[in-house]
């Protein structure tokens, strides 16, 4: 079985791969990918706002309430924020086409940092906090952590096996779930502004626990399906 067959390019009836146009394509400069710079700016801005209350390691200044009878919650919360920040920063590096194209070894290392220094420990800390604390919406957040880990590990294992289309698909899903850090907070602001003083707190927490990351996954899936059809069409024309 040929590599082209694994990538979905049809073989000829003689069993050999069809001729593929390997003419180098013009490189896309960074400013023609308008999402890269805004993503880096948003990640940087979030880090500047999220960390000041925790730099003094004082539970009284935490933006998330820390019950006095649960002193272990604060260090676990700080660890979750730290590992989540690593995942966000590594995401920007992973999605940088120039780095992926010109420094593949560095791309692989930042990928390992994303998986083992960001996603896995951040999800583990969040799962412990959510399971112990409970409350409205905790099942939705646990579902997010499980899918975040599953998509990330699946993408990493696919890369280890050089199954690049599978790696790309599941890492896009992982990226969509990582971006829940932004989409859920935006959803909180929108719903709170629309509901006003009549806000049902339980319904509100249940809604934001699910809707942010589900919306991200839907957008990622639609984008993947559209780009997959375009790639298949180009491959058919080349064949």
Protein Blocks (a to p, Z undefined) as FASTA:
>chain_A
ZZklmnopacdfkopacdddfbdcddddfklmmklmmmmmmmmmmmmmmmmmmmnopakl
pcbdcdfklmmlmmmmmmmmmmmmmmmmmmmmmmmmklmmmmmmlmmmmmmmmmmmmmmm
mmmmmmmmmmmnnpghklmmmmmmmmmmmmmmmmmmmmmnopaklmmmmmmmmmmmmmmm
mmmmmmmmmmmmmnmmmlcfklmmmmmmmmmmmmmmmmmmmmmmmmmmmmmmmmmmmZZ
